[in-house]
Amino acid sequence: MPTEQKIRLLLIDDHGLFREGLSRLLEAENGFELAGDFASVPEAIGAMEGNQVDVVLLDFDLGEQTGLDFLTFLRTQRFAARVLIVTAGLSNLDTLRVIELGAAGIFLKHRSPSDLAIAIRKIVNGETWLDSGSLSALIAAASAHTEETSPITLTAKERDVLKAVFEGLTNKEIGTRMGISEAYVKYLLQRLFNKTGVRSRGQLVRVALENQSWYGIDRGS
């Protein structure tokens, strides 16, 4: 009799105690296998290459980063993993954003481990998971969808990549300068595109020049 294939899970959460506790619960659950647990997006990205992952359990608030960064990266790749946001709570707008970026559901941390197991299995079967609160937030955000014009905050690495783009460096050259992989350069570029709402390097340069106070760019540097 063939052995049932286990659901391979990857956990991303910057709270060590929560991550450790949830990892143990998942490993004890029949039919689950933990592919890894990580505190940051870059660590998880490196682990996913060449590693089968069925479901990513993704915290939204990851310190310097958010779950939006990982979802944005995932859209540029061919990973088949489904993503379940596991969070203490989201704003209406963030609820809308994670769904727009492809999250298969939102699971609130106050719910029970048994509910999480059910949610994971639904996600694997192609279904979505939204409790009544998340669904209400999604409806509210969609009905009140308006664009807000506000300063955009960039991380130090994003600023370094933006400056290198201004200098005309290739992804490989940027990676060499910053000591990171070319794949991570592409990821950072995609984050810049997502934050600024552009699709090309040329548009990125133009928008940054038009909003120098937002990005800390010196036209003369």
Secondary structure, DSSP 8 states (H G I E B T S, - for coil): ------EEEEEE-S-HHHHHHHHHHHHHSTTEEEEEEESSHHHHHHHHTTS--SEEEE-SEETTEEHHHHHHHHHTS----EEEEEES---HHHHHHHHHTT--EEEETTS-HHHHHHHHHHHHTT--EE-HHHHHHHHHHHHT-----------HHHHHHHHHHHTT--HHHHHHHHT--HHHHHHHHHHHHHHHT-SSHHHHHHHHHHTHHHHT--TT-
